[in-house]
């Protein structure tokens, strides 16, 4: 929709355009009506979406809005330019000017806004030169300026504006971000309601589907949203909208304060960045404080804080103790990540300082709460190879790769950087948590090339690896030489899935028993705790009891006790299945499901059975079963932290379905508001919101769908 042809390219813009500007912006609107009531309605619709996009807010937020509506003559516009303060905007200002009117290009090539008394034969005397408004904004001191001209033949501002821009001071063109958008081409009428619809569709798409997590958009992202809206308009309404285009442009990919992102939501800070990959999310914490067990109180701080006490005590004791290795393991969905997340979260100083969570923390069993700051770094190995993992750990510890050996590869440089960290100076013992080792595409390499070398360079740890690191990178799992004594100690917590002793292994990826065996070989003195031990049945029962507090019948303790016991007897060690079953019970008006043989049979089939139960009923919420399944499967195939929505998620789902999904964005919105939403979680990656299944076990099920009888018949243990 926008191209380079005819655009006025400014000099390279300052990188600071991406900075968050604290002071509020200014939105200046010039809207010229005519005697056509329909055109007046079209202007109202435009102003409705423009003022919503550049909305008013309290001091320091939003945009102050100044509107000139229906000027009678040129003098009114010129006076407005004076008293609105456009020309005198200071260097810290963020200025957006929106112009909508009928317009015309004179024989000289100059563009004019048509006022009520404009004589087309006397445009210079009776019309308003459009570029006088545009250049008033561009030549102000405001560092960030955006002008949108929605008028007949708006592209006609181009030729004259070229000359004007050459007159701007160099500091404006080199240090500012100046953009001018024309919505119509030569000999094209003004886009009245069409542009209002286009802008609103782009606004709504940016609110969710675009998934952009930054507070501001770039010009490129803004036009991408407009282009997508134009395509949908043409497909749904057979309405072709040819513009808009850039007439003056700054760098296309730099987020600009003149373009607030409608989808931006300030992310609540729960923990510091060094721990956030493994810590509980804001949504999870709110769930336990509000939905599941009510607000924290003296006798109920919430299951998340008070459940699984034996395991929590072991972790709290470990992170306060001497250097060592602790492996947290168990069958799929037995709560390994949740136990680690709780310890990481409770150790975080910013979390502990939050008044919202203070009572829940203080009411938790004291010996199950780690000391503040006792966990220093927490990372996930999910979809990470050894280089990505060592870089994540090293960066969060404040290390840098050792570039002194130019011939060494990057992995080796990071290994040496971590060696220097542990051996260069004496300091406190640090705690590093690595969750989901089995979810790495190469967990053996992560163990051999990252965890073992790091531990071998720390003080107080005994490993079976021979060091120094071999020249080819990595460590041998054989040999008994002790590592050189370091000056800084390390407590290493590793979360890894494994099958129960004596149970057959199922699933894809590396042998679960072999991976745990390798961990024991590398760290012969490591402690190993299981999340599927003897008390897991009691823990699952308590978990379901807390979840059912919000059920319609949850006020009946006897009914809740019966329901929790029934679910626990069927789901084995799986907290995932317990949650899914509890959610289905919460949605029911009574406890009839507990006596339904078909539902109990589905419960016995585990995650697959519970998922099929929800999938069969999703049509009640306006979704096709096949399309909902395809969308969920697409999320399971996302690499990294998940799959982005815009363009990618619908395309992957249609590929899996091998059929088009009409109005795919609307279908995704329905999915995220349906009973199936509980099967997905969201994260952020590369400044985009991404989606993935709530648990890797669920992801594996979706990737292998349809399931074979051997895959769905039994549970581990």
N, C-alpha and C positions, 0 to 999 in steps of 0.2 A: 504494500500500500504506500509506503514511503520509500523513495529512492534517492540516489545521490544527484540525479539530474536536476540542475537548476538550483540546488541548495547552496547556501552561502556557508562555507566551512570556516569556522573560527579557529584560532590558534589552539594549541594543546591547552586543556583546562587544568586547573589545580586539582591535585588528588584530594584535597580537603573537602571537595564537593560531597564526599560520602559521609562526612562527619554529622553527628546528630546536632541539630541547631536547637538550642534551648529557647531562644526568643520566638514568639509567635510570628507567623507570616501575615501578609496582607493580601486579600483577594479583592480586586477592583473589577467591577462589572459595568460595562456600557451596553445597554440593551435598547434598541430603537424599534418601537412598535410602528405599525401602520394602521389603517382603518379597517383591516380585515380581522374579525374576531378570532378566526382560526389561527392566524399567525400569532396573535397575542397569546392564545393557548399554547402554541408551540414554544414560545419564549418562556412561558411559565414552566413548562416541562423541562426545558433546558436548565433554567435557573434552579429548579428543584434538585436535579442531580449534581449540578456544579457546586451548589452550596453544601450538599451532603458530602461530596468528595473533599472539598476544601472547607471543612466545617469549622464553625465557631467553637471556641473553647475558653477555659479559664486563662488568666494571664500566664504567659509562657507556653501555652499549648494552643493548637488549632490556628485558625486564620481569622483575623479581624476582617469583616466584610463591609465594603463600601459600594453602593449601587447607584448608578445613574440610569434611571428608567424613563424612557420616552422624552428625550430632549427635543425641544421644538425647533431650535435653530443652532447654527454653528457656534454662536457665542456661548450657548449653554454647555456645550462640550468643552470648549476652551476654558471656561470658568471652572468646570469640574476638574480638569487637569491641574489647575492651580490649587483649589482648596482640598482636593483629595490627597495631595502630598506625594503624588507619583514621582515627580521630578526631583523631589528633595529626600526621597527614601535614602536612609543612611547605609553605610557599607555592611552593616550586620543584618540588613533587612532581607526577607525572602518575599519576593513580589510575584504574584500571579495576576494577569490581566485577561479577562474573558470579554470578547466583543461579539455581539450578535446583532445582525441588521440585514436589511436589503443593501445591496451595493452595486457599483458599476465601475467599469474601467473606461476612462476618457480616451479621446483620440491620441493623447500624449502618452498613453500607457500608464497613467497615474490612477490609483484606485481611490474611490470615494464611498463613504457611507451615505445612504440616502435618508435624509431627514424628512419630516412631514411636508415641508414647503420646498423641497429640492426641485429645481428645474433642470431636467436632463440636458437642456441646451446651454445651461449656465452652471455646470458642475463646479468649477473653481470658486464661484461666488456663493453658491447656495448649498453645496454638498460639504461634507466633512472629510478632509484628506485622512484616510485611515492610518497612514504611516506617521501622522503627527502624534497619534496615541501610542503607536508601537514604539516609536523612537523615544518618546518621553519616558517609557519604561526602560528601554535598553540603555539610554544615556543617563539614567539615574545613578546614584552611587550603590544601589542594591547589588550585592555580589551575585545573587541567584535570581534570575528573571525567567519567567515563562509567559508567553503571550499566545493566546488561542484566538484566531479570527475566524468566526463562522458567519460568513456573508456571501452573497452572490459573487462569483468570480474572485474569491478571496486570494487565489493564486496570483492575482494581478498585483499584489503588494510586492512581489518578488523583485522586479526590475529596479524600481525606485529604491527599495530597501538595500540593494547592493551598494548603491552610492552612499546612502546614509551610514551604513556599517563602516565604510572606509573612513568616515569622519570621527568615529568613536576613538577615545583615547586608548592607547595601547594597553594600559593597565586593565581596561574593560575587556578587551578581547583576549588578553593573555591570562588574566587572573579571575575572570568571572565565568559563570555558567549561564549563557544566554541562548534561549531557544524560542523560536517563533513557529507556530503551527497554523497552516491554512487548511480549512476543511473542504474547500471546493476548488475545482479546476476552472480554467478559462471557459467562459460561456456556460457555466453551470449555475443553477439557482441556489440560494441559500438552503442548507439542510436544517429545516425547522424541527419537526417531530422526529425525523429520521436520525439526526445527530443526537437528540435527547435519548432515543431508544438505544443507539449505538453506545453512547457513553454509559448509560445505565447498565447495559449488558456487560460491558467491560468492567464496570465497577463491581458488579455481582460476581463475575468470574474471578476477579482478583481477591474477593473476600474469602474464597475457599479453594477452588480448583487450582489456581495458580500456585498456591502453597509457598509464596515468597515470605521469608521470615524476617527480612530487613524492614526497618521503619519507612524507607523511601524506595521509590522505583527509579530505574534508569529510563531514559527516553526510549531505548530499545524495548524494554519490558512494557512500557506504556503503549507503544505502537503494536507490540505483539498482542496485547489485550484487545486493542481496537480492531486489528486485522481479524482475530478470531471471532469477535462479535459480528463483524461484517460478513464473514463466511456463514455464520449461523443465521443471520438475517436473510441472506440470499437463499439458503437451503430451506428455511422454515416459512418465509413469507414471500419468496421470489422477489425480494427487494434488493436492488443493487446500489451500494453506496461506494462511489469511486475513490473518494478522498479518505482521510486527510493526508497531507504531506508536510515535511519539514522545509521551511524556508530559510531559517537561520538555525544552525545546529551546533551544539557543544559535543563533547565526547559522548558517544551513544551508550556506553556500558557503565557509566559512573552513576550510582544512585544520587538523586538530586533532592534537596529539601523542598523544591517547588512541586514535587510529585509524591505526596504522602501515599503510603501503601494502604488501601482499604482493608487488606487482610492482616495487617500487622497487629499482633497481640503481644503486649509486653509479657515475656515469660517470667512467671514467678520464680525467684531465686530461692531454691530449697537448700542446696549445698554449694560449696565452692567448686569451681570448674575441675579441679584435680580429682574430684570424687564423683562427679555427676554421671559418668557412664554406668556405674554400678549402683549408685544410691537410688532410693525410692523416688519416684516422680511426684510432682505436686498433685497430680490427679489421684495417684494411689493413696497418698496420705489423706487427701480430702475424702476419699471413699471410706477409709476406715474411721475417720473422725465424724463424718456426717451420715453416710448412707448405711454402713454396716452395723455399727454398734452404738450409734448415738455420740453425742459430744463426750469428750473425756470427763470423767468424774472421779471422785475419790475411790469408788469401788470398781470402776471399769475404764481403764485408760485406752481401751480398744485392743482388739486381738493382735493387730500388727505390732503393738508395743509390748504386749504382755504374753503372747502365745509362745509355744516351743521353748519353754524356759531352760531346759537342760542344755539344748544346743546353744542357745543365746549366752548362757553362762560360760560355756567352753570357749566361744569366740571372744567374749569380753576378757576372759582371763588371758587368752593367748596374746591379744594385741597390747596388753599391758605388761607382758612378760619379756623374757630374754629373746635373743635372736633364735629363729627356728622356722620350720615349715609346717603348715597345717593344711591338709587336703580335706575339703568338704565335698563329699560324694554321695551318690544315691541314684536310684532309678529315675527315669524320665518323669518330670512333673512332680517330684517329691519335695520341692521347695528349697532346692540348693540356692538359687539366686535370691530368693526372698530372705533367707537367713543372712546371706552375705550383705544384701542391700540394707537390712536393718542395722547391722553393725557399722557399715560405712556411714549411713545417714546419722545415726546417733553420735558418732564421733566428730561430726562436722561442727566447727565453732559457729558458723552462721545459722545452722539449723538450731543449735542449742540456744542461740540468742533470740530466736523468734518467739514472741509472746504467744503466737498461735499454737505452738507445739510444746510450750514450756510445761504445761500441766500434765500432758501425756507422758513427757519424759520423766517428770518428777514422780509420777505415780507408778512407773514401771519398776519391777524388781531391781533393787540397787545393784546387785551383783551381776545383772544381765546387761547393764548399760556401760559400754566402753568409755574410757576416759576421753575427755575432750581432746581432739587432735591426735589421738592414738593411731588412726589410719591416715596415712599421708597421701597415698595415690591409689586410685581404683580404676581399672580399665577392663573392658570386655574384649575377649579374643574372637568374638563372633565375626566371621568373614575376614579375619585378619591373618596374613601370613607373618613370618618372623620379622621382616623388615618393618611392616606397619606396626606390629606389636612393640618392638623395641623402641621405635620412634615415639609411640604414645607414652610409654613408661618414662623414657628419658626426658621427653619434653616436660611432662608433668612434675618430674623430680628437679627440673631446672638445669638439666644437663645439655651439653652440645656435643655433636659428633666430633671425633678427633680427626681433623683434616690434615694433620701433619704427615701422614703416610699417604701420599698422593696415589700410590698404586693400589691401595686397599679399596674394596668395594664399600658401598654405603652401609651395609649390614655390619661389616667389620669395624667401620669408623664409629658406629653407634655402640658396639660392644666395648671399644676402647674408651669411649666417652663415659660409659657407665663404670668401667674399671676405675677411671680417674675419680669419678664421684665417690666411690666407696673407699678408695685408698689414698686420696690426696690430703684429706684432713680429718681429724677426729671429730666426731659429731654424734648426735643421738641416733639410736637405732631407729630405722625407718620401717614403716609397714606398707607393703605393696600388695594389693588385692588384684588377682587376675581371675575373672569369672568366665565361664563358658569355654574352657580350653578345648573341649571336644567339638565346639562349633567352629573352630578354625578349619580352613581348607587343608591345612597341614599341621595338625597339633604336635606331631612328633618333632618337626623342625622348630616349632615355637619352644618346645621343651628343651631341645638340644642346643639351639642357637641363641636363645634369649634367657630363659629362666635359669638353666644350669650355669651358664657363664656369670650371670648377675649374682647368683647365690655364691658361686665359688670365689668371687672377688670381695665378698662381704666378710666381716668379722663374725666369729661365733657360729658359723654354719659348717656342717660336715656334709660333703657330697661325695658321690662315687665317681665323679668326673675327674679326668686328669687334665690339668691346666699347666701351662698357659694354653690359650685357645689355639687350635691347629691353624696353620697358615691358610688353609682352604676355608676357614670359617667353621664354627660349630665346635662341639665337644664330644668326646667319646663317652659312651655309657659304661665302658669297662675301665678297669684299673682301680686302684685303691689309694693312690697318692692324695694326701690332704692338700687342699688349696692353700695358697699363701695367706697368712693372716692379714685381714683388712683392718682398717681403723674405724670403719663405720659399720654398724650391725644392720642386719636385715631380718624382718619378720615377713615371710611370704605366705599369703593365703591363696590357695588355688581351688577354684570350683570346677568340678569335672563330673560328667555323667558316667555312671557305671551300672552294670547289672548286679543284681543281688547274688551273693555267693551261692553257687549251686543252681542258679537259674539260667535257662538258655538265653542267649543274646539274640535280639532282633533289631532290625533297622538298617540304615545305610551308614556309610562312613567307616572310620577306623574301628577296629575291635575295641569295645569298651573295656573289656578285661585287660587287654594288652596295654591300653593307655594308662590305666591305673597301675598296672604292673611296672611300666616304664617310670612312672612318677616315684614309685617305691624304690626302684633301682637307682635313680638319680639322687634321691634323698632318703637314704636308708634310715635316718633318725626321725623322719617326718611323722607327725601325728596324723591319724586319719579318723574323721568323724563321719558318720552316715546319717543322712536325713530320712532314711527309711528303716530305722531301727525299731526296737520293740515298742516304743511309745508312740509310734507314728499314728496308730489307730486312735489313740486318745487325742492326739494333736489334730487329726482330721475332724474328729467329732466336735472339738472346741471351735475349730475354724468354721464349720458349717453352722454351728449354733450362733456364732457372731453374725454370719451372713444373713441368717433368717430373721434377725431382729426387725428388719424392715418389711417383712412379708405382711400381707393383709391380715393374716391370722397370727402374726408374730407375738402378739401380746399374751398368748396362751402358752405358758412355760412347758406344760406337759406335751403339747402338740409339737413345739419346737424340739424338745428332747427326743421325741419319737422320730421326727423327721431326720434329725442329725444322726441318730443311731442307724437309721435305715440307709441313709446315703453312705455313711462311713463303712457299713458292712458290705457295700457293693463296689466302692471305688478303690479299695485297696490302699496303695500308698500315694495315689495321685491327687495332689491338691488342685491341679487343673480340672480334673473331672469333678471334684467336689465343688469347685466354684461354678462350673457349668450347670451341674445338677441343682445347686442352690438357686441359681438365677432362674431356672425353669420353675422351681417351686415358688420363688418370690412373685412370679408373674401370675400364678394361679390364685383363684379366689378362695380355694379351700385346699385340703390335703388329699384330695381324691387321687392324685398321681401316685401317692404312696401305696395305694391298693390296686394300681393298674398294672396287670402282668406285662403288658406291652412296654410300658415305660420302664419297668424294672428290668426287662430284658434288654432294652436299649442301654440302660445304665450298666449292665453287666458287660456290654460290648465296649465300654470305655469311651474315649474321646470320639471315636467314629460314630458310635450309637447316639451319643448326645448331640453331636453335630447334625446328624441326619434328622433327628427329631426337630431341631430348630429350622433346618433347611426345608423340611416338608411343610412348615407352617409360614414360611416367609412370604408366600403369595398373598396372605392376609394383609400384608403391609405394602402391597402394590409392586412387588418385585417378582420377576420370573425366577423360578428355581434354578434354571440352567444359567441365566445371566448372573445371578447372585453367586453361584458356585464359580463361574469363570472369573468374576471380579476378585473373589477371595483367593482363588488359585494364583491369579496374576500377582497379588501381593506376596504370596509365598515364594515366588521366583525372583523377587527383588534382591539385588546384590547390596552389599554394604549394610546400611541401617534400615533399608526398606525401599519401596518403590514410590517415586513422586507421582502426584496425581496428573498434572497438566500434560496432556497429549500421550504420556507414556503409559499410565495405568489403563486407559481405555484401549489403547492399541494392543497391549499385551493380552488383555482379556479377550478382545475380538480374535486375536490369533489363536488362543486356546479354545475358544468356542467355535472357531472356524465359521463365523457368521458375524455380520455387523450388529452392533448394539446401538439402537437408535437412542438419541439423547443420552449418551453415556454419562455425561456429567450429572444429569438429574438422577440417573440410576445409582451413581456412587453416593450422592447426597442421601438418597433413600436408604441405601445400605448402611451408611454411617448413623442413621437414625433408627435402624431396625433392631430386632432381637439379635441379629448377627454381628452387630457392632462390637459386642463383647469378645469376639474372636480376633479383633484387630487392636493394635496399639499404634501410636504414632511417635515419631521422633523427628529430628532435624539433621540434615546433611547437605553440605554445599549450599547453605542459605535457602534450603527448600524443606517443606514439611514432607516427610516420607511415612509410608504405612507398611506394616508387616504383621504377621500373625502374632498373637500374644505370647506364644511359646514355640520353641523350635520343634517340639514334638508335633504340634498342630501343623507347623509349616511342612514337616516331612510327610504328614498324612495328606495334605493338600497337593503337594508336588507329585505324589504317587497315586493320586485318585484316578480310577476307582480302586478301592482297596481289595486285596485278595482275601479269601477266607483265612489263610494262615496269618495275615497281618492283623485281623480284627478279632480273632477268637479268644485271645488270652492276654493277661497282664504279666508284667515282670513279677516274679516271686509268687 
